[in-house]
Amino acid sequence: MQKIKQAPITSEKLGHKLRRFENCTSRFEIFYDAGRKKFNHGLSKEEQERVEAHYGRSFENPNDLEFWSNINFEIKHDVEPVDMENPPDLLKVRAFQALKSLGNFNDIISGDSTSDFMLTDESKETELEATLYEKRDLAIAKLIQVKQSTKYCIGIAKFLLPGSIKISTLDDAYTKIRQFLDGKIIKGSNEAIRQFNNACDLPKDELYVTVDFNEALRKNIIRKNADGKFHNPLTGTEYGKTSKQSIMYLMQPSNQEEIGAGGKSDKPYSIRYQLMNK
């Protein structure tokens, strides 16, 4: 047996941590798209056949338009058991999902859904929640290791976070990456964890060059020329038509002078020298 219940939120709303007042109900109908002249019931083909057989009506029959339009559903704000083998319950769930008001439990807890209600099977709820917590715990443990190197931690932070977020110290980097892993900067903790793990899997040289390339691009140190190629205006050197091609070009040992080492001996036209003095 599955259940519909309110999705949890991390901040208080209505004086508590629920989205709707308890001991109340919400009502809704099957959405009718007047432009397409079609009900957005959310049912699969097989499910639609089951529902139509139960009611003895067809969603495609214009004569049944009034019948479907007059169906009203009620959702309790506490817990509502639903039997997906029961056609009326099946229609209620799918129509509610089609309104984007009902999300799946694993999407809700990972931050990939902002629906007010969630559909959950309590026998699987604990397992799914534990899996997400385990993934997050492993990512945090990896972050603690990353924090042992100031340069690397700042590099990971700059790689992951939008350029508008300023990162200059180790504490900045660690704090913002933790917020990132909690799904506070991008939508969804699962997606944040995936991006963090991918960043950690990159060779460090590629990570650092990617960060410097992106920053140089934002600061107009690297631009696109008339041929659509990224280039350094001070040298006229062309890197490539895509960011990936350009980063691979700058990583080649023969082009070290172009990217620079990030020290005082860098040539004035090198990317890293310009970044230090921008």
Phi, psi and omega per residue, in radians:
M1 nan 2.259 3.089
Q2 -1.722 2.859 -3.097
K3 -2.360 2.570 2.966
I4 -1.798 2.223 3.060
K5 -2.566 2.918 -3.090
Q6 -1.145 2.481 3.070
A7 -1.367 2.446 3.136
P8 -1.293 2.722 3.033
I9 -2.251 2.729 -3.064
T10 -1.550 -0.275 3.113
S11 -2.088 2.706 -3.078
E12 -1.257 2.439 3.090
K13 -2.498 2.385 -3.083
L14 1.053 0.450 3.092
G15 1.464 0.044 3.104
H16 -2.654 -3.017 -3.071
K17 -1.763 0.687 3.025
L18 -2.161 2.775 -3.040
R19 -1.536 -0.477 -3.135
R20 -2.233 2.720 3.113
F21 -1.109 2.388 3.099
E22 -1.234 2.876 3.112
N23 1.036 0.427 3.079
C24 -2.202 3.092 3.119
T25 -2.353 2.766 3.003
S26 -2.078 2.537 3.117
R27 -2.051 2.579 3.087
F28 -2.698 2.865 3.117
E29 -2.093 2.971 3.029
I30 -1.268 2.173 -3.084
F31 -1.190 2.293 3.102
Y32 -1.924 2.121 3.115
D33 -1.515 1.779 -3.069
A34 -1.146 -0.596 -3.141
G35 -1.136 -0.751 -3.136
R36 -1.570 -0.145 -3.093
K37 0.937 0.918 -3.044
K38 -2.626 2.481 3.053
F39 -1.401 2.323 3.048
N40 -1.657 1.385 -3.041
H41 -1.567 -0.277 3.095
G42 1.351 0.081 -3.098
L43 -1.431 2.530 2.968
S44 -1.291 3.004 -3.110
K45 -1.060 -0.777 -3.123
E46 -1.172 -0.698 3.121
E47 -1.148 -0.696 3.126
Q48 -1.063 -0.730 3.130
E49 -1.079 -0.706 3.127
R50 -1.131 -0.765 -3.116
V51 -1.173 -0.781 -3.136
E52 -1.106 -0.665 3.114
A53 -1.142 -0.660 -3.141
H54 -1.132 -0.775 -3.074
Y55 -1.549 -0.259 -3.086
G56 1.196 0.519 -3.120
R57 -2.346 2.832 3.128
S58 -2.164 2.402 3.096
F59 -1.194 -0.413 -3.104
E60 -1.524 -0.216 -3.087
N61 -1.480 2.031 3.141
P62 -0.985 -0.498 -3.132
N63 -1.214 -0.308 -3.122
D64 -1.722 0.069 -3.109
L65 -0.997 -0.806 -3.102
E66 -1.133 -0.655 -3.131
F67 -1.055 -0.900 -3.108
W68 -1.161 -0.622 -3.120
S69 -1.168 -0.437 -3.092
N70 -1.558 -0.063 3.103
I71 -1.350 2.191 3.095
N72 -2.069 2.359 3.117
F73 -1.901 2.647 3.110
E74 -2.192 2.307 3.112
I75 -2.068 2.153 3.075
K76 -1.277 2.540 3.126
H77 -1.432 -0.077 3.087
D78 -1.641 -1.820 3.107
V79 -2.280 2.318 -3.122
E80 -2.171 1.909 3.082
P81 -1.207 2.458 3.083
V82 -2.347 2.455 3.105
D83 -1.907 1.884 -3.059
M84 -1.212 -0.142 3.037
E85 -1.497 -0.224 -3.137
N86 -1.613 2.005 -3.048
P87 -0.906 -0.756 3.104
P88 -1.080 -0.702 3.095
D89 -1.169 -0.703 3.125
L90 -1.049 -0.801 3.136
L91 -1.117 -0.728 3.130
K92 -1.033 -0.837 -3.101
V93 -1.123 -0.844 -3.076
R94 -1.170 -0.683 3.125
A95 -1.162 -0.650 3.113
F96 -1.193 -0.697 3.079
Q97 -1.118 -0.670 -3.138
A98 -1.117 -0.446 3.093
L99 -1.448 -0.004 -3.127
K100 1.153 0.364 -3.139
S101 -1.715 -0.195 -3.099
L102 -2.203 2.060 3.131
G103 -1.942 2.920 3.064
N104 -1.434 2.640 -3.059
F105 -0.993 -0.809 -3.082
N106 -1.172 -0.528 3.071
D107 -1.253 -0.634 -3.134
I108 -1.138 -0.898 -3.039
I109 -1.268 -0.375 3.101
S110 -1.542 -0.080 3.109
G111 1.473 0.184 -3.115
D112 -1.560 0.025 3.105
S113 -2.482 2.458 3.114
T114 -1.985 0.381 -3.137
S115 -1.113 2.603 3.136
D116 -1.267 -0.463 -3.108
F117 -2.172 2.796 3.103
M118 -2.377 2.593 3.076
L119 -1.725 2.141 -3.039
T120 -2.399 2.571 2.982
D121 -1.915 1.896 -2.989
E122 -1.071 -0.401 3.112
S123 -1.209 -0.422 3.141
K124 -1.820 -0.221 -3.017
E125 -1.056 -0.836 -3.111
T126 -1.119 -0.702 -3.137
E127 -1.112 -0.786 -3.135
L128 -1.145 -0.728 -3.137
E129 -1.135 -0.723 3.130
A130 -1.121 -0.649 3.136
T131 -1.105 -0.772 3.129
L132 -1.134 -0.763 3.127
Y133 -1.082 -0.662 3.137
E134 -1.140 -0.751 3.103
K135 -1.062 -0.744 -3.129
R136 -1.182 -0.716 3.125
D137 -1.090 -0.709 3.123
L138 -1.141 -0.682 3.113
A139 -1.145 -0.717 3.133
I140 -1.146 -0.681 3.090
A141 -1.085 -0.687 3.105
K142 -1.166 -0.669 3.118
L143 -1.089 -0.673 3.116
I144 -1.074 -0.647 3.066
Q145 -1.190 -0.729 3.106
V146 -1.037 -0.623 -3.085
K147 -1.136 -0.261 3.131
Q148 -1.142 -0.383 3.099
S149 -2.038 2.015 -3.138
T150 -1.034 -0.810 -3.112
K151 -1.057 -0.772 -3.091
Y152 -1.200 -0.738 -3.127
C153 -1.118 -0.749 3.100
I154 -1.143 -0.669 3.106
G155 -1.080 -0.786 3.108
I156 -1.071 -0.758 -3.131
A157 -1.083 -0.824 -3.129
K158 -1.165 -0.545 3.108
F159 -1.188 -0.708 -3.031
L160 -1.467 -0.657 -2.919
L161 -1.608 2.696 3.070
P162 -1.037 2.598 -3.119
G163 -1.076 -0.341 -3.134
S164 -1.272 -0.286 3.118
I165 -1.571 2.047 -3.071
K166 -1.428 2.222 3.111
I167 -2.180 2.027 -3.137
S168 -2.273 -0.324 -3.122
T169 -2.196 2.917 3.098
L170 -1.092 -0.708 3.126
D171 -1.113 -0.696 3.066
D172 -0.982 -0.878 -3.059
A173 -1.085 -0.853 -3.082
Y174 -1.100 -0.810 -3.108
T175 -1.078 -0.782 -3.098
K176 -1.229 -0.620 3.093
I177 -1.170 -0.665 3.089
R178 -1.079 -0.748 3.095
Q179 -1.101 -0.672 3.107
F180 -1.059 -0.818 -3.118
L181 -1.144 -0.473 3.109
D182 -1.436 0.024 3.119
G183 1.355 0.376 -3.106
K184 -1.573 -0.197 -3.100
I185 -1.925 -0.703 3.002
I186 -2.084 2.842 -3.086
K187 -1.286 2.085 3.005
G188 1.712 2.067 3.111
S189 -1.171 -0.645 3.123
N190 -1.038 -0.785 -3.136
E191 -1.162 -0.673 3.127
A192 -1.105 -0.757 3.129
I193 -1.109 -0.718 3.124
R194 -1.074 -0.799 -3.128
Q195 -1.151 -0.675 3.116
F196 -1.095 -0.813 3.140
N197 -1.100 -0.691 3.101
N198 -1.102 -0.689 3.120
A199 -1.120 -0.725 -3.137
C200 -1.189 -0.429 3.133
D201 -1.400 -0.256 3.140
L202 -1.214 2.497 2.965
P203 -1.020 2.471 -3.043
K204 -1.047 -0.687 3.130
D205 -1.018 -0.754 -3.140
E206 -1.171 -0.690 3.110
L207 -1.045 -0.858 -3.086
Y208 -1.153 -0.724 3.139
V209 -1.160 -0.682 3.120
T210 -1.083 -0.784 3.122
V211 -1.066 -0.795 -3.116
D212 -1.204 -0.655 3.104
F213 -1.072 -0.842 -3.112
N214 -1.115 -0.677 3.132
E215 -1.205 -0.708 3.112
A216 -1.117 -0.588 3.108
L217 -1.186 -0.768 3.127
R218 -1.111 -0.588 -3.089
K219 -1.604 0.136 3.069
N220 1.196 0.295 3.050
I221 -1.299 -0.673 3.014
I222 -1.849 2.356 -3.141
R223 -2.367 3.029 3.023
K224 -1.753 2.388 3.132
N225 -1.599 -3.025 -3.085
A226 -1.102 -0.414 3.124
D227 -1.539 0.078 3.126
G228 1.350 0.350 -3.140
K229 -1.861 2.494 3.023
F230 -1.206 2.395 -3.128
H231 -2.672 2.896 3.073
N232 -1.736 1.929 -3.089
P233 -1.040 -0.466 -3.119
L234 -1.282 -0.483 -3.136
T235 -1.954 -0.340 -3.054
G236 1.330 0.088 -3.115
T237 -1.251 2.239 3.108
E238 -1.611 2.388 -3.099
Y239 -1.765 -0.702 -3.102
G240 2.789 2.978 -3.109
K241 -1.479 -0.350 3.139
T242 -2.098 2.821 3.085
S243 -1.055 -0.751 -3.117
K244 -1.071 -0.804 3.119
Q245 -1.060 -0.731 -3.105
S246 -1.155 -0.728 3.130
I247 -1.136 -0.734 3.101
M248 -1.108 -0.635 3.097
Y249 -1.103 -0.823 -3.089
L250 -1.211 -0.375 3.134
M251 -1.408 -0.263 -3.118
Q252 -1.176 2.325 -3.127
P253 -0.932 -0.601 -3.117
S254 -1.192 -0.257 -3.123
N255 -1.917 0.346 -3.112
Q256 -1.023 -0.624 -3.117
E257 -1.142 -0.519 -3.118
E258 -1.255 -0.747 -3.128
I259 -1.473 -0.607 -3.115
G260 1.478 2.925 -3.125
A261 -1.843 -0.095 -3.122
G262 1.484 0.393 -3.136
G263 -2.178 -3.117 -3.087
K264 -1.199 -0.365 -3.105
S265 -1.456 -0.024 3.141
D266 -1.133 2.580 3.045
K267 -1.191 2.542 -3.091
P268 -1.022 -0.424 -3.118
Y269 -1.577 -0.106 -3.100
S270 -1.167 2.692 -3.101
I271 -1.053 -0.833 -3.060
R272 -1.233 -0.566 3.071
Y273 -1.126 -0.772 3.131
Q274 -1.114 -0.663 3.115
L275 -1.127 -0.686 3.136
M276 -1.131 -0.462 -3.028
N277 -1.956 0.190 -3.116
K278 -1.520 nan nan
